Amino acid sequence: MKPASLAGHVLELLMLADRRATPVDRLVSEFFRGRRYLGSRDRRAVSDTLFGFIRYRRTVEALLEGFITADGSYAPVDEAPRRYVPLLVIYSVIFPGLFPDLSDLSDLRALWTPYFPDLDPAPLVSWTRGNAGLGFLHEAPAVTLAIRHSFQDWMVAEWMERWPAEIGALLDALNRPGEVSLRVNTRKGDRESLLKRLSAEGIGATATEYPPQGVTIAKRFNQNASAAFKEGLFEVQDAGSQVVSIVCDPKPGHLVIDGCAGAGGKALHLADLMNNTGNIIAIDTDPGRLRELQRRTDRAGVTIIEPSLRKEFRQQDYVGRADVVLVDAPCSGSGTIRRNPALKWNVSEEAVGRYADRQADLLAGYAPLVRKGGKLVYSTCSLFRMENEEVVGRFLGTHAGFRSVTAAPGGFPWKDATGGTGPVLLLPHRHGTDGFFIAAFDRLE
C-alpha cells in the first residue's frame, strides 16, 4: 500500500484514540479486524507509527507550535481536526517509517495536499529537520526534558529528583518498546527444551541471565499461532513480574492467597514454584479476568489454583492461615509505559493519589490472612513513591505485628535494585525489565 494510504489509516486511528476511552491496543485490534485487506507488513507499519506517535506526541506538538511561531502564515495547519496531518508529517520527518525517502516529497504531498491545497509542506519538513533537537526551547530543565522525551512535567520532576544522573537513560528506556519475555512452564519442560522448540518454530529466543526460567524473544510474534504456546510450554510474562513470584518464595503444600490476581500470570508462576502442590486462592473483581485465568490454568496443566471473585471470597475463613499473601495492587502502571505509551497521558497526579489510598486499603485488608511466621508481599508496576515507599510506610506505621524484610531472593543479581535491605525496585534502564516495586514483610505476631 502507498505511504499516503497507510498514513490515512494512522490518521483515522489517531482520531479514534482521542475520541474513545478504549485501550489503544484493543482499538487497533478492532480496527484491523474491519480491514482485512491490510497485509501483515502494512498492519505493522500502521501500528508502529501509531504507537510511536503516541510515545512522542508532546515532542511533536512542541515542534508544530515552534514552526507556527516561526512562520505565522502556516497557522491554518493547527486547526482541528486537520492538525493531525502536520503532526504526522513532523513525526515522519523524525522517524521516517511511513515515508522512508523524504528527498522527494511527492508521497508526502499525496497526504498533505487534500487537506492544505494552498500550502506547501516543504517549509515544515525543512524547519523540522533543522529544529528536531528542540534548541528553540527556553524552559526549566525538567520541563525541557519532559518535552524532549515526551512526558508530563510532574512525572519527570519526580524522577529527576530521585535519579538526577540517570533521568535521561530512564526516559529513553521508557520510550523504547519493551522486549517480549516468556516464562518456562517447568511442569511441561525445561528452558533448554523450550528454546529448541521455539527455534524449530522460527522464533528467535535466548535465556535470560535472571530470572532462572526467563526467556527473551528477539522480536514480536503471534503467541496464539505457536504450537509451544498452545501446548502450555510457556507464558508471556515480563522478567520483573517473574521476580515478584520468586520474592514470595512459596513452598510445595503452602496456602497462598493472590489478592489481586487479574488473569493470573503470577498465580501460575506461584503454582510452578510450588510444584503444583498446595493451594492458591486467586482473587479478582473481574469475572472475565478469572475466566481467562481458568483457561490459562487448563493449558498449563495447573490444578491448585482456585479462582474467586472478591465479593464471594469468605475472608473470615482464612484469617491467620495463609503461608504467603501477595498483594500485587492495581496501580498507575507507570513502570510499563514502554509497553503502553498511552499511560503517559492517561495518568494524573490525582489518580496516583487515589491508587495509593486503594493500595493502602488492600494491603491492610489482606494482612490479617497471613499466619504468624508467614510472609506478606506487596508489589506494583509503578515508579512513583506515593504508590510504593509511601504505601509501605503507611502500612508499617499502623501494623506493629509486621516487619519489613529484604525482598531480594537468593541469587538475586541486581544489587543496585535493593539498596542493601528492604524493597526491590527494578528499573527499565538498569535491569531491562518493566519498572517494578516489591516489598516483603514477615508476620511476627
SVG drawing of the C-alpha trace seen along z (x, -y; Angstrom):
<svg xmlns="http://www.w3.org/2000/svg" viewBox="-20 -35 45 67">
<polyline fill="none" stroke="black" stroke-width="0.4" points="0.0,0.0 1.2,-3.5 2.7,-5.6 -0.1,-8.2 -2.8,-5.5 -1.1,-4.0 -0.8,-7.4 -4.5,-7.8 -5.1,-4.8 -2.9,-6.2 -4.8,-9.5 -8.0,-7.6 -6.7,-5.7 -5.3,-8.8 -8.7,-10.5 -10.4,-7.4 -7.9,-7.1 -8.5,-10.7 -12.3,-10.3 -12.7,-7.0 -11.6,-5.7 -10.8,-2.2 -7.3,-1.0 -5.2,-1.7 -4.1,1.9 -7.7,3.1 -8.7,0.2 -6.0,1.2 -7.2,4.9 -10.8,3.8 -9.6,1.5 -7.6,4.2 -10.4,6.8 -12.6,4.4 -9.8,4.0 -8.8,7.5 -7.3,6.1 -4.3,4.8 -1.4,7.3 0.9,8.1 3.6,5.6 1.0,2.8 -0.5,3.6 2.9,3.4 3.7,0.1 0.4,-1.4 0.6,-0.2 4.3,-1.0 3.6,-4.6 0.6,-5.0 2.3,-3.8 5.4,-5.8 3.4,-8.9 1.6,-8.4 5.0,-7.9 6.5,-11.1 3.3,-13.2 4.4,-16.0 7.7,-16.4 5.8,-16.6 3.3,-19.1 6.1,-21.3 7.7,-21.2 4.4,-22.2 4.0,-25.1 7.6,-26.2 7.1,-26.1 3.9,-28.2 5.6,-30.7 8.4,-30.9 6.1,-31.2 2.6,-32.6 1.4,-32.0 1.1,-28.3 -1.3,-29.0 -4.2,-27.3 -2.4,-23.9 -3.1,-24.0 -6.9,-23.9 -8.7,-20.8 -9.1,-18.2 -6.7,-18.8 -3.8,-19.4 -3.3,-15.6 -1.8,-15.9 1.1,-18.3 1.7,-16.4 2.1,-13.2 4.4,-14.9 6.6,-16.1 6.7,-12.6 7.6,-11.1 10.5,-13.5 11.9,-12.5 11.1,-8.8 10.9,-8.1 9.0,-4.9 5.9,-5.5 7.8,-7.9 11.3,-6.4 12.6,-8.8 11.7,-12.5 14.2,-13.8 11.2,-13.6 8.1,-14.9 5.6,-13.5 4.4,-10.7 4.1,-13.2 2.2,-15.7 -0.3,-13.0 -1.2,-13.0 -0.9,-16.8 -2.5,-18.4 -6.1,-17.3 -6.1,-19.0 -4.0,-22.1 -4.1,-22.7 -2.8,-26.3 0.2,-25.5 3.4,-23.6 4.7,-21.0 8.3,-21.6 8.9,-24.5 7.5,-22.4 9.8,-19.5 12.8,-21.7 12.1,-23.5 11.6,-20.2 14.8,-18.8 16.7,-21.9 15.0,-22.1 14.4,-18.4 16.9,-18.9 14.4,-21.4 17.1,-24.1 14.4,-26.8 13.1,-25.7 13.7,-28.0 12.1,-26.1 13.2,-24.9 15.5,-21.8 12.8,-19.4 10.2,-20.9 12.7,-20.8 13.4,-17.1 9.7,-16.4 9.1,-17.9 12.2,-16.4 11.3,-12.9 7.5,-13.5 6.3,-13.0 4.2,-15.1 6.1,-17.7 5.2,-16.3 6.4,-12.8 9.8,-14.0 10.2,-16.3 9.7,-13.4 12.1,-11.1 14.6,-13.8 14.7,-14.5 15.2,-10.8 17.6,-9.8 19.2,-13.0 22.2,-11.3 20.1,-8.7 17.0,-10.6 17.9,-10.7 18.6,-7.0 15.3,-6.2 13.2,-8.3 15.0,-6.8 14.3,-3.3 10.6,-4.0 10.4,-5.3 11.8,-2.0 9.3,0.8 9.8,3.5 11.3,6.9 9.0,9.8 9.7,12.0 8.5,15.5 8.5,17.8 9.0,21.6 6.3,23.8 8.5,26.3 5.6,28.7 5.9,29.4 9.6,29.0 12.8,27.0 14.2,23.9 16.6,25.6 13.9,27.7 11.7,24.7 14.4,22.8 14.8,25.7 11.0,25.8 10.9,22.1 13.8,22.3 12.1,25.0 9.1,22.7 11.3,19.9 11.1,17.9 14.5,16.5 14.9,16.7 17.6,16.6 17.8,17.5 17.8,14.6 20.5,14.0 17.7,13.7 15.1,14.9 16.1,18.5 13.1,19.6 13.0,16.5 13.3,16.3 13.7,13.2 12.3,13.2 14.2,11.4 11.1,9.8 7.4,9.8 5.5,12.9 1.9,14.2 1.9,16.4 -1.5,17.8 -0.1,19.3 2.7,21.0 2.3,24.7 4.5,24.5 2.1,21.9 -0.9,24.0 0.7,26.9 1.3,24.7 5.0,24.8 5.3,21.1 3.5,17.9 4.3,14.4 5.5,12.6 7.9,9.8 11.1,10.7 10.2,8.2 6.8,9.7 8.5,13.1 10.7,11.7 7.5,10.9 6.6,14.5 10.2,15.5 10.2,13.0 7.0,14.7 9.1,17.9 6.2,20.3 6.8,23.9 5.0,27.1 2.0,27.6 1.7,23.9 -1.6,22.0 -1.1,18.9 -3.5,16.0 -3.1,13.9 -5.3,10.9 -5.3,9.1 -4.8,11.9 -6.0,10.4 -5.7,13.0 -3.3,15.0 0.2,14.5 1.8,14.5 -0.6,17.2 0.5,19.5 4.2,18.8 3.5,19.4 1.9,22.7 5.0,23.7 7.3,22.8 5.1,24.9 5.4,27.9 1.6,27.8 1.2,28.9 -0.8,26.9 -3.5,24.3 -3.6,20.9 -6.7,18.7 -6.6,16.3 -8.9,13.3 -10.1,10.6 -13.1,8.3 -13.5,9.1 -15.2,12.3 -13.7,12.0 -10.1,12.0 -10.9,15.0 -12.3,16.9 -9.1,16.2 -7.2,17.5 -9.1,20.7 -8.3,21.1 -4.6,20.5 -4.5,23.0 -6.1,25.6 -3.5,25.0 -0.6,25.0 -1.8,28.2 -2.1,26.5 -4.6,27.8 -4.0,26.0 -5.4,22.5 -8.9,21.7 -10.3,18.5 -12.5,16.4 -14.5,13.2 -13.6,10.8 -17.2,10.3 -17.6,14.0 -14.4,14.6 -15.0,15.7 -12.1,13.8 -13.0,14.7 -12.3,18.4 -8.6,17.6 -7.6,15.2 -4.2,16.2 -3.9,19.2 -2.0,18.2 1.7,19.0 2.0,16.3 -0.2,13.4 0.5,11.5 -1.0,8.0 0.0,7.1 -2.1,4.0 -3.8,2.1 -1.6,-0.9 -0.8,-3.7 1.3,-1.2 4.0,-3.9 6.6,-1.2 5.1,0.3 5.0,-2.8 7.4,-1.2 4.6,1.3 1.7,-1.1 2.8,-4.6 -0.7,-6.0 -0.2,-5.7 2.0,-8.8 -1.1,-10.9 -3.8,-8.8 -2.3,-9.0 -2.6,-12.1 -1.2,-13.1 -4.6,-12.9 -5.1,-9.4 -1.8,-8.3 -3.1,-9.6 -6.3,-7.6 -4.4,-4.5 -2.2,-4.9 -5.2,-5.1 -6.7,-2.0 -3.3,-0.2 -3.0,-1.0 -6.6,0.3 -5.8,3.6 -2.6,4.2 -4.2,3.5 -7.2,5.6 -5.3,8.7 -2.6,8.6 -4.8,10.4 -4.8,13.5 -1.1,14.1 -0.2,16.7 2.4,16.0 5.7,16.5 4.2,16.2 5.0,13.7 3.2,10.7 4.4,9.3 3.3,6.0 4.1,5.1 3.3,2.5 4.4,1.8 4.7,-1.9 7.7,-4.2 6.0,-6.8 7.0,-7.0 3.4,-7.6 2.4,-4.2 5.5,-2.4 7.6,-3.6 4.8,-5.8 2.3,-2.9 4.8,-0.7 5.4,-3.5 1.7,-3.9 1.3,-0.1 4.3,0.3 3.1,-2.7 -0.2,-1.0 0.8,2.7 3.3,3.3 3.0,7.1 4.8,6.9 8.4,6.1 10.0,5.2 12.5,7.8 14.7,7.9 12.8,8.7 15.9,9.8 15.8,13.6 18.8,15.8 20.9,15.5 19.4,12.1 22.0,10.4 20.8,6.8 22.3,5.4 21.5,1.8 17.8,2.7 17.8,3.2 19.8,0.6 21.1,3.4 17.9,4.3 14.2,3.8 12.2,3.5 13.4,4.2 13.0,1.5 13.5,2.7 14.1,0.0 14.0,0.5 17.3,-1.3 19.2,0.6 17.7,4.1 15.9,4.4 12.6,5.2 9.4,3.2 9.5,1.0 8.5,2.9 8.5,2.2 8.4,5.2 8.3,5.1 8.2,8.1 7.1,8.4 7.2,11.1 4.4,11.5 5.8,11.6 2.6,11.9"/>
</svg>
